[in-house]
């Protein structure tokens, strides 16, 4: 289940933001027993480098990532830590 979730997350980010670098770390196992984990939502760290972030402040970059993952935030993802950079910042 978690691997499928990670791959769906990867596909959406690649499709929407076309990153030059993308790393997704699934930390769900570290949060077993946590209230948010009880609903089945995963905990992820996303390190992403994309031209799409150029000219955007950190909040705007996060919004772009959230828009890309869309409805996954409703049930499949409980926590998402985002490190979004442009190619020059990487």
Residue pairs with C-beta under 8 A, 6 or more apart in sequence:
2 26
2 28
2 42
5 26
5 42
5 72
5 76
5 77
6 24
6 26
6 42
6 44
8 72
8 76
9 24
9 44
9 46
9 69
9 72
9 77
10 22
10 24
12 68
12 69
12 70
12 72
13 19
13 22
13 24
13 46
13 48
13 65
13 68
13 69
14 22
15 68
16 64
16 67
16 68
17 48
17 50
17 52
17 53
17 64
17 65
17 68
18 50
18 51
18 52
19 48
19 49
19 50
19 52
20 49
20 50
20 51
20 87
20 90
21 47
21 48
21 49
21 90
22 46
22 47
22 48
22 49
23 45
23 46
23 47
23 48
24 44
24 45
24 46
24 47
25 44
25 45
25 46
25 47
26 42
26 43
26 44
27 43
27 44
27 45
28 37
28 42
28 43
28 44
30 43
31 37
31 43
31 78
31 79
34 43
34 78
36 43
36 78
36 79
37 43
37 78
39 75
39 78
40 75
40 76
41 75
41 76
41 77
41 78
41 79
42 76
42 77
42 78
42 79
43 78
43 79
43 80
44 77
44 79
44 80
44 81
45 81
45 83
46 65
46 80
46 81
46 82
46 83
46 84
47 83
48 65
48 82
48 83
48 84
48 85
49 84
49 85
49 86
49 87
49 89
49 90
50 84
50 86
50 87
51 86
51 87
52 64
53 61
53 64
53 84
53 85
53 86
54 86
56 64
58 84
61 82
61 84
62 82
62 84
64 84
65 80
65 82
65 84
66 73
66 80
69 77
69 80
73 80
